[in-house]
Amino acid sequence: MSRKNQKTIDVDSIIKLFGGKHQIVNDYEKILRVIITVKAVEKWIERKSISTTQMLNLKSIAERRNLNFIFEEYIK
C-alpha cells in the first residue's frame, strides 16, 4: 500500500555513491569494524529502505572517506 505524498529513499543512488554493495561491506569492516553482509545491503534495495542505524553508519563512513553524503538529497 502506498500512501499519498509518502517520501522514499533513493537506495540505489546511495549504494552507488559508496561504490556498490561490496565496497559498503568492505568499508563497514575496515572503517567501522562491523560485519555486514552483501545480502543485508541487498535487503536495503529490496525494501527501498535503510534503517536509521545503518544511515548513521554510512554517514560515518562518508566522513572517513571524504564523500559528500547529504541524506536529504536522496529523498524523493
C-alpha positions as CSV (number, residue, x, y, z in Angstrom):
1,M,0.0,0.0,0.0
2,S,1.4,3.4,-1.0
3,R,0.4,6.5,0.9
4,K,-0.2,9.8,-0.8
5,N,2.7,12.2,-0.6
6,Q,4.9,9.5,1.0
7,K,8.6,10.1,0.6
8,T,11.0,7.3,-0.4
9,I,14.8,7.0,-0.2
10,D,16.8,6.5,-3.4
11,V,18.7,3.5,-2.0
12,D,20.2,2.6,-5.4
13,S,21.9,6.0,-5.7
14,I,23.2,5.8,-2.1
15,I,24.8,2.4,-2.7
16,K,26.3,3.7,-6.0
17,L,27.8,6.8,-4.2
18,F,29.5,4.4,-1.8
19,G,31.0,2.3,-4.6
20,G,28.5,-0.6,-4.6
21,K,27.4,-3.4,-2.3
22,H,30.8,-5.0,-1.9
23,Q,32.5,-1.7,-1.2
24,I,30.0,-0.9,1.5
25,V,30.6,-4.3,3.1
26,N,34.4,-3.7,3.0
27,D,34.0,-0.2,4.4
28,Y,31.9,-1.5,7.3
29,E,34.6,-4.0,8.2
30,K,37.6,-1.7,7.6
31,I,36.3,1.6,9.0
32,L,33.6,0.7,11.5
33,R,34.9,-2.8,12.4
34,V,31.4,-4.1,11.9
35,I,30.4,-7.2,9.9
36,I,27.6,-6.7,7.4
37,T,26.8,-9.0,4.5
38,V,26.1,-8.3,0.9
39,K,22.7,-9.9,1.5
40,A,22.0,-7.3,4.1
41,V,22.7,-4.5,1.6
42,E,20.6,-6.3,-1.0
43,K,17.7,-6.2,1.6
44,W,18.0,-2.4,1.6
45,I,17.5,-2.4,-2.1
46,E,14.6,-4.9,-1.9
47,R,12.8,-2.8,0.8
48,K,13.8,0.5,-0.7
49,S,14.7,1.4,2.9
50,I,17.7,1.9,5.1
51,S,17.4,1.9,8.9
52,T,18.4,4.9,10.8
53,T,21.3,3.0,12.4
54,Q,22.7,2.0,9.0
55,M,22.2,5.5,7.7
56,L,24.3,6.9,10.6
57,N,26.9,4.2,9.9
58,L,27.0,5.3,6.2
59,K,27.4,8.9,7.4
60,S,30.4,7.9,9.5
61,I,31.9,6.0,6.5
62,A,31.3,9.0,4.2
63,E,33.1,11.3,6.7
64,R,36.1,9.0,6.8
65,R,36.2,8.6,3.0
66,N,35.6,12.4,2.4
67,L,32.4,11.6,0.5
68,N,29.8,14.3,0.1
69,F,26.8,12.4,1.5
70,I,23.9,14.6,2.3
71,F,21.0,12.4,3.2
72,E,18.3,14.9,2.2
73,E,19.5,14.8,-1.4
74,Y,18.4,11.1,-1.6
75,I,14.8,11.6,-0.5
76,K,12.4,11.5,-3.4
